Amino acid sequence: MNTGKTNAVKSPRKSSGTNTYRTIWRWHLYAGVIFAPLLVLLAITGSIYLFKAEIEEVLYQDYYQVAPQDEKVPVSEQLEEVNRLYPDSVVTKYRPGENNTRSSEVTINTDSESLTVFINPYTGKSMGQLNNEDRIMDKIEEIHGELMAGTVGDRLVELAACWAIVLLVTGFLLWFPKKTKGLAGVLFPRLRKGKKIAMRDLHVVPAVWISGGLLFLILTGLPWSGFWGDNFQAITTNTGEGYPPSVWIGEAPVSDLETKDIAEVPWAAETLDVPVSKLQGLVPQSLDQIVKIADREGIYPSYSIFVPQEPDGVYTLSVFPPKAEDEATIHIDQYSGAVLADYRYDNYGIIGKVVAWGITLHKGSQFGLINQLASLAICLGIIFVVISGIYLWWKRKPKKGMGGPAAPALFKTKSFLLIMIVLGIVFPLVGISIAAVWLFDWMIVQRISSVKRWFNA
């Protein structure tokens, strides 16, 4: 009888622990199977985009490189060449070369396309043009950010990134050593314990090593997302961690536009209100004069000038430098040349500065080659971990069925339920999808025998 009572006490505890483990495992499997292909795609495109500058230097060498001479011709002469080639075009952006061997770029809109015309600043002659829809690295960026599918693609990428956090959390709970038996299988793989253990460790251990880097890439990429990122940006601005009033040199802006509506600018400046040019009717400042103002203000040399398209519009200067500390967004009255707003890294709130650093680190530019190689290692690690995880699942699953671990309801464990609720609140799209997966599991997988057999191992 005593033996029977002892077993009766221990068995439920053991069963409870096993069910918890299998519940977490099933969530890990769901997240991996559904979003693994997207994570691999994001890692591949991210790896390529880390070296955007180097790749474009090779691809567009004939457009970028010029032989230095004594003097550059005025910007007005460069624009005359563009007008000669495209008489009906509208100039929207001008980018001076950042050094003596770099061409100038003039972005124009025609009736049918958007082009960038490359001008030799020493001769004023065209070196060729590129259709802005055909630039390879821009395509890579579009795939990485929205799968070339607009808003739907953006939401899918955001879901994949956030569900990668679910993968990290569930993977950590599965990995966390219950008993201390050394570091083998915990921090380094056991390669001489048989193929099954070796393959398991080659998935788990690298995942542990890259988990911090993966989490960093996810969190620094999310500010760009269309749902979470826009709401985070709005909260940042509304709490006073956006642009401060002191950024305005003249009167407060009266335009209804935000800076991101008229120009490509750093993240912290996207919601900056656009001032207006008040002295309408006068002759606008030339781009030569705007370049002189930019030089006077000490803006980082790889800046772009966005040309106003309306009578009350302003020239907007923005720069995406390698280092976050060199970011700048400047609005200039198109008639008087007065600097109406000068918004730089020092003006950012604490959140703006953190995001700016996160973005340049995410892009691999903040610390140069070391930053690129470190981010590349994380991306390659993501690809390896995902592929090894799919391999483990594929080898384990039956020929007919998903091969998920048999377990009770997905939220049987209260502590795990709390973790998922927190994730769902912080990342609303994930919260909605978690609820959808739970409903599917509760209403279909757990209630229809044939489906349950297909899902379970």
N, C-alpha and C positions, 0 to 999 in steps of 0.2 A: 504493500500500500504506500509506504514511504517513497519507494522508487517511483511509483506511479504519480504521486503528488509532485515530486521533484520535476519529473518530465512535463507534467501539466503546466508548471510554472514557467519552465525554461522555453518550452516550445513556442508559445505565443510571442515571447520577446524575440526569439530568433526569427520567427516568421515576420514579425513587424519590421525588424531590421532588413530582412531580405526584400520585403515589399517596398520599403523606402528606397533601397538601392535600385531596384528594378524600375520604380516609378521615375527616378531621376535619369536612369539609363534610357528609358523610353522617350523622355523629353529630349535628351541629347541626340537620340537617333532621329526623331522627327525633325529637329532643327538641322541636323547634318544632311539628311537625305534631301530635304526640300531646298536648302540654300547653299549646299556645297558647290554646285556648278557656278553660281553667281560669285561666290567668294573666290574661286579660282580665277574667274574672268577679271574681277576687280584687282586681284593680286598681279595678274599678268599685265594688265593695262597700267596699273600703278608703277610696276617695275620699269616699264618703258618710259612713262612720263617723268620719272625721276631724272632722266637724262635728256629732257626736251631741248635744252639749250645746245648741248653737244650734238644731238642728232640733227637739229635744224642747221647748225653750222656746216654740217657735211652736206645735207640735202640741198640747201639753198646757198651754197658757197658763191655761186656765180651772181646771185642777187645781193648778197651781204657784203662781200669783200671789195674794197676800193683801194687804189694806190694813193697814199697821202701826197698832197701838194701844198704849196705855200698858203693859198687862201681858198675859202669856200665861197661859192656864189650865194647871193641873197636867197632867202626862202622864196621870195616873190618870183624869181627866175625859175626856180624849180617847179613852182606851181604853173608857170606859163607853159612849161614842157608838158605837164599833165593836161592842161587845157587844150593844147595843140593836138595831143593824141586822143583825148576824149572831150570834145568841145561841149557836149550836153551833160556832162557829169557834174555831180555835187561833191565837193570836198567835205568829208566828215571828221577826219583825223589826220594829224601830222605827227610823225615821230622822228626827231633828229637822231642821227647816229650817236651812240654813247661814247665813241672814241674816234680817232682820226682815220681808222681803217674800215669804218662801218658806213653803209649807205643810209640815206634818208628814206622814210616810208611815207607815202601819201595814200590814205584810204579814201576811196571814192565810191559813190553809188551811181550806177547808170540805170536805165530803164529796166534792165533785165538781171543785173547782178551787182555784187559788191566786190571790188577789186582793191588790191594793194599794189601800187606802182612804186618800184624801187628806183631811186634817183641817185646818181653820182653827185655828191654835194660840191665837188670841185669843178665839174664840167656842166652841171645842170641838165645832163642828158639821162634819158631812161635806160635802165639796165634790164628791164623786163617787168612783167606783172604776174600776179598770182590771183586766182579766184579764191576768195576767202572761204568758200564752201569746200575747197579741195585741199586745204592744208592738212597734211597727214597727222601732225601732232594735235591739231584741233579736233580731228576725228577721234583720236585716242582719248582725249579729254572728254569728249561727248559720250563715248562708250562708257568710260569710267564713271561719269557723273549721272548719266540718265539712259544708258543703253541705246542711245539714238532713238528713244521712244518718247521724248517730251516728258510731260507730267507723270504719265503712267510709269515710265522708266525710272524717273527720279524717285517715285514712291517705292518701287521695287528695290532699288539700290539702298534706300534708307532702311527698308525692312530687312534686307540681307545684312546690312551693317549692324543693326540693332539685335537681330537674331544671332549674330556672331557673339554678342555679349551673353546671350542665353547659352550658347555653346560653351563659352568660357566658364560661366558659373557652374553649369551642370558637369562639365569636364573636370573642374576643380574639385567638386564634391565627390565625383567618382574616383579621382586620383588620390585625394587626401589620405595619407597612410593611417590606417586604424591602429597598427602596431608597428613599433620601431624595430626593423630588422636590417638596419643599414641603409645605404643610399642606392643600392642596386634596385633597378626597377622604379625608383623614385626620381633620382636626378641623373642617372645614367643607365643606358639600356643593358639588359642581360642578353648578350649575344651568343652565349654558350649553353643556354638552358633549353634548347630546342627551338624549332622554327616558330611554333605558336607563340611562345613567350617572347621571342625576339621581335616578331612582327607587332605584337601588342605594345612592347616597350618602345619600338621605333615610331609608334604613333603617339603614345602618351608622353614620353620624356621630351621630345622636341616641342610638343604642344606646351609643356610647362615652361620651357626655356623662352619661347616666343610670346607667351601669353601677355606679358607686360607691354611688349612692343605692339602687339595686335590691338590691345585695348587702347593704347595711345593713338594709333592710326585711326581707329574707329571714332574716338572722341574728338580728334582734331579734324576729321573729315565731315562730321555731322553739321557744323555750322554752315556748310555749303548746301545742305539739303533743303528741299522746298517746303517741307512741312515742319519738322522739328527745328531746322535751322532758322526759318522765318519767325517762328514763335519765340525761339530763344533770342533772336535779334531784337524782336519787339520788347521782350521783357528787359533786355539789357538797356535799351534806350529809355524805356518808361521808368526804370529804377534809377536813372541818373548816371548809369555807367556807359551811356552812349556819348555822343559829342557834348561837351560843356558849352554854355553860353559864351565863354571867354574866347571861343574860336572866332567869333565874328568881329571883324575889324571895323566895319561900317555899321549901318542899321541892321536890325533883325530882318531875315528874309521874309518876303511876302509871296513867294512862289508856292504853288501847290505841289510842285515836283520834289521828289527825292533824288539825290545824286545818282543813284543806280538807274534812274529812268533816262538819263542823258549821257552816261559815261560808264566805262568799266573802271571801278575804283576799289581800293582795299576794303575788306569786310567791315571794318569799324566805321568807314565813311559812307557806306551804302545808304543809310537812312538820313544822312545829313541833308537838311533842306537847302534847296537851290535859291540863291539870291537872284535879283533881277538887275539888268542894265537899265539905268533910268534916263540917260541922256540920249534918248532915241532921236533920230534925224541927223545926227552927226555922222561923220565918216568913221567906220569901225577901225579899230587898231589892226595893223597888218600882223601877219604871223611872224615877220621879222622882229617887230616890237615885242610880241609875246615871248619869243625865244629869249630876248634880252632880259625881260622881266624874270623869266625862269632862271636864267644864269645869275641874276642879281639876288634872287631869293635862295640860291644854293640848293635847288632841288636835285635829287640824285639823277645822273645823266641819262638813264634809260627811260625817261618819262615820255608820255604821249600828251598831245594837245587835242582836246575834243572841240571842234569848231561849232559855235552856236548856229542853230538853224532857224531861230526866231528873232524878231526885232528886239525883244527884251531878254534874250538869252545871254549866257555868259560863256567865256572861254573856261574850260575846266582842264586843269593839269592833274594827271595822276601818274603814279609810278608803282610798279611791283618789283621792288629791289630784292636782291638775294637775302638781305637781313631785314628783319622786322623793324628795327630802329630807324631805317631810312625811308619808311613809307611816308607818303605825302599826298594830300588832295588840296588843290588850290582853285578857287573860283575868282575870275578876273572880269571886271566890267569890260564889255567889248568895245565901248566908246572911249572911256577915259583911261583905261588901263589900270584902274585902281584895283588893288587886291582886296576883294570883299570878304574872303574867308581863306584862312590858311590853317589846315587841319593836319597835324602830324602825330607821330607816335607819342610824343610827350603830352599831347592833349588828350590821349585816350584815357578812359577809365581803366580800372584794374582788369576788368573782364576783357575789354578791348585789347589790352596789351597781351594778356594771356592767349587770346584767340589769335592775335597777330603772330606771336611766337609759334603757336601750335601749327598754323598754316605754313609758315616758312620751313618748319621742321618736317611737316608732312610732305611738302614738296621737295625736300632734300637740299634746300639751298642755304639754310641758316649757317651751317658749318662746312659748307663746301663738299669736297669729295668724301670726307669721313662720314658726313650726314647721309650722302647718297648711298654709300656702301652699307651703312648700318640699316637704312630703310630697305635696301635691296635684299639684305640677308633676311629681314623679317618677312618680306613678300615671298621670297623663295621658300622660307620655312612654312608659311601659310599653305602654299601649293603642296609641299611635301606632306604636311599633316593632313590636309583634306584628302589627298589621293590615298595615303596610307589608311585613313579612316574608312574610306569607301571600299578599299581592298579588304579590310578586316570584316566589314559588314557583308560584302559579297561572298567571301569565303565561308562565312558562318551561316548565312541565310539558306533556308531550304529552296529547292528548285521552284516550288510553287508557294509563294508567300513572301511577306516583307521580312519576317524573322525578327520581329521586335520582342523584347522580353515580356513575358506574361506578368501582369501586375494588376492590382485593383485600380480604382478610379485615380485619375492623374493627380488629384489634389488630396490624396488620403492623408499626407503628412502636413501638419499645420505649419511647421517651420519652413518647409519648402514652398507651401502656398504663400506665405508672407513674402518670401524672396521674389516670387513671380509677380505678386501684386505690386511690390515696389518697382520692379522693372517695368511693369505695365503703366504705372503712373508717370515715371520719368520719361518713358518712351511710349507715347500714346498709340502709335501705329502698332507697336509690339503688343500693347495691352489688348487692342482690338483683335489682333491675330491670335493671341494666346486664348482669348475667350472663344474664338471660332474653333481652334484646335480642340479645346476642352469639350465644347459642345459636340463636336464630331465624335470625339472619343467616347463621351458619356452616352450620347443618344444612338450611335451606330456601332462603334467598335465593341462596346461593352454589352450591347443588347442583341446583336445579331450574331448567332453562333458561327455562321460561315465566314463572316467578316472578321470575327474575333480570332478564329483559327488562322486566317490568312495573315493577320497582323502579328500574332504572337509566335514565339519560337516553338 
